[in-house]
Amino acid sequence: MLVIRLKQIDHVRHERSILSDVSGHPFITNLRASFSDYDSLYMLLDYVPGGELFTYLRKLRRFDENAARFYAAEIVLVLEYLHEHQGGVAYRDLKPENLLLDQDGHIRLVDFGFAKRLGREGDRPVETYTLCGTPEYLAPEVIHNKGHTTAVDWWALGILIYEFLTGYPPFWHQNPIEIYKQYVQDLGLLAMNLSRAVLITNEELLRNPSCSPQSR
């Protein structure tokens, strides 16, 4: 079995455990069952007929502010739930491909392969040092390997809102190393055609993830 050969047994068990714990939230896909045979592991999730949000973003090229605000608000509710009510779960892979739309047009977060329950030490979130995620959405502290917390999800949300409104992420290159250089060298690449309110909100999220709702 590939999972055993790649030494991913604990990783898969951890993903299943988190999925089981968070099932029931209206904006997260529910884990209905899990089982295995000789060759494969299976996790049975809700059928989400709308498909990936990524598909609609590419088809429309960009969302208007009302649509972007609607999706961002639902994502905020998911992140607050994971961070505050599930023992400090850092999702760590927020991107359009991991957001599905249900039959009513609401988001469903999928793929918890990089999610990790960090917990807290006193009044401070525990840091972790694993380099994981998608290059365009990685927070600088992940790239620098300085230790990161659930705040990386708020960084990714800032990137995502920007992409909703412009059709592309603010930092992009075919070579991931060049993306990382852009992150640490220039945080001012914001499109001038965004409204002032969007610019201020996104700049706060990108420069200071601690401005997230949970820290206010």
C-alpha positions in Angstrom: 0.0 0.0 0.0 1.3 3.4 -1.0 0.5 5.0 2.3 2.7 2.5 4.1 5.5 2.7 1.5 5.6 6.5 1.9 5.4 6.3 5.7 2.2 8.4 5.7 0.2 6.2 8.1 0.2 8.8 11.0 -0.5 11.6 8.5 -3.6 9.9 7.2 -4.8 9.0 10.7 -4.4 12.6 11.7 -6.4 13.9 8.7 -9.2 11.4 9.4 -9.2 12.4 13.1 -9.6 16.1 12.4 -12.2 15.5 9.7 -14.2 13.5 12.1 -14.0 16.2 14.8 -15.0 19.0 12.6 -17.9 17.2 10.8 -21.2 19.0 11.3 -20.0 22.5 10.6 -22.2 23.9 7.7 -19.2 25.1 5.7 -17.0 22.0 6.0 -17.5 18.7 4.1 -18.7 16.0 6.5 -16.8 12.8 6.9 -19.5 10.1 6.7 -17.4 7.0 7.0 -13.9 5.6 6.5 -12.7 2.1 5.6 -10.0 0.2 3.9 -9.3 -2.9 1.8 -6.1 -4.7 1.0 -4.9 -2.0 -1.5 -6.5 1.3 -0.5 -7.9 3.6 2.1 -11.3 5.3 1.7 -12.9 8.4 3.3 -16.5 8.9 2.3 -17.5 12.6 2.3 -20.6 14.5 1.4 -21.5 14.9 -2.2 -21.0 18.6 -3.1 -22.6 19.2 -6.5 -21.4 22.7 -7.2 -17.7 21.8 -7.7 -14.7 23.9 -7.0 -14.9 27.6 -6.5 -11.7 27.7 -8.5 -13.7 26.7 -11.6 -16.1 29.6 -11.3 -13.3 32.1 -10.6 -11.4 31.0 -13.8 -14.7 31.1 -15.8 -15.7 34.6 -14.6 -12.0 35.8 -14.3 -12.9 37.7 -11.1 -15.7 38.1 -8.6 -17.4 41.4 -7.8 -17.0 42.8 -4.3 -20.4 41.4 -3.1 -19.5 37.9 -4.2 -16.0 38.1 -2.7 -17.4 39.5 0.5 -20.0 36.6 0.8 -17.4 33.9 0.3 -14.8 35.6 2.5 -17.4 35.9 5.3 -18.1 32.2 5.2 -14.4 31.4 5.2 -13.9 33.6 8.3 -16.6 31.6 10.1 -14.8 28.4 9.2 -11.4 29.7 10.4 -12.8 31.0 13.6 -14.4 27.6 14.3 -11.2 25.7 13.6 -9.0 28.1 15.5 -11.2 28.8 18.5 -13.5 25.8 18.9 -11.3 22.9 17.7 -8.2 23.2 19.8 -6.4 25.6 17.5 -6.6 23.7 14.2 -4.4 25.4 11.6 -5.8 24.5 8.2 -2.7 25.6 6.2 -3.9 25.0 2.6 -6.5 27.7 2.0 -7.0 28.1 -1.8 -9.8 28.2 -4.4 -9.3 24.5 -5.3 -10.1 23.5 -1.7 -13.4 25.4 -1.6 -16.4 23.6 -3.0 -19.9 25.0 -3.5 -23.0 23.1 -2.3 -26.4 23.1 -3.9 -27.3 26.4 -2.3 -24.1 28.2 -3.3 -22.4 28.1 0.1 -18.8 27.0 0.5 -17.6 23.7 1.8 -14.0 23.4 2.9 -12.3 20.2 1.8 -8.9 18.5 2.0 -7.5 18.5 5.5 -4.3 16.9 4.6 -2.2 19.7 5.9 -4.4 20.6 8.9 -2.8 20.3 12.3 -4.2 20.8 15.8 -1.7 23.1 17.5 -3.4 23.7 20.9 -2.3 26.5 23.2 0.4 27.0 25.9 -1.3 29.4 28.4 -2.7 32.3 26.4 -0.4 31.7 23.4 -0.9 29.4 20.4 1.6 26.6 20.0 4.0 27.1 17.1 4.9 24.4 14.5 7.7 24.3 11.9 6.5 22.1 9.1 6.9 23.6 5.6 3.7 22.7 3.9 1.0 24.3 1.8 0.7 25.9 -1.7 3.5 28.3 -2.6 1.2 31.2 -3.7 -0.5 31.2 -0.3 2.3 30.5 2.2 2.9 33.0 4.9 6.4 34.5 5.3 7.0 32.8 8.7 6.4 29.4 7.1 9.0 30.2 4.4 11.5 31.5 6.9 10.9 28.4 9.1 10.5 30.7 12.2 7.6 28.8 13.6 4.0 29.5 12.7 0.5 29.4 14.3 -3.1 29.5 13.1 -2.3 33.1 11.9 -1.0 31.6 8.6 -4.7 31.0 7.7 -5.5 34.7 7.9 -2.5 35.5 5.6 -3.9 33.0 3.1 -7.4 34.6 3.4 -5.8 37.9 2.5 -4.2 36.3 -0.6 -7.5 34.7 -1.4 -9.6 37.9 -1.2 -7.1 39.6 -3.5 -7.4 36.7 -6.0 -11.2 36.8 -5.8 -11.2 40.4 -6.9 -8.4 40.5 -9.4 -8.4 36.9 -10.8 -4.8 36.2 -9.7 -2.8 36.0 -6.5 -0.6 39.0 -5.7 2.6 36.9 -5.7 3.1 34.4 -8.5 5.9 32.9 -10.6 6.5 29.6 -12.3 9.4 29.0 -9.9 8.3 28.7 -6.3 11.6 30.2 -5.1 10.8 33.4 -6.9 7.4 33.5 -5.2 9.1 33.3 -1.8 11.4 36.2 -2.8 8.4 38.3 -3.7 6.9 37.5 -0.3 9.8 38.7 1.8 10.8 41.6 -0.5 7.6 43.3 -1.4 4.2 43.2 0.4 2.9 46.3 -1.5 1.8 44.6 -4.7 -1.9 45.5 -4.5 -4.0 46.4 -7.5 -5.0 50.0 -7.7 -8.5 49.3 -9.1 -9.7 47.7 -5.8 -11.8 49.8 -3.5 -10.2 51.6 -0.6 -12.0 49.4 1.9 -10.7 46.2 0.2 -7.2 47.6 0.0 -7.1 48.5 3.7 -8.6 45.1 4.8 -6.3 43.1 2.6 -3.2 45.1 3.5 -4.0 44.5 7.2 -4.3 40.7 6.6 -1.1 40.5 4.6 1.0 42.7 6.8 -0.4 41.7 10.2 -2.4 38.4 10.4 -2.8 39.2 14.1 -5.6 41.6 13.1 -7.8 38.6 12.5 -11.3 38.7 14.1 -10.2 36.3 16.9 -7.5 38.8 18.1 -9.8 41.8 18.4 
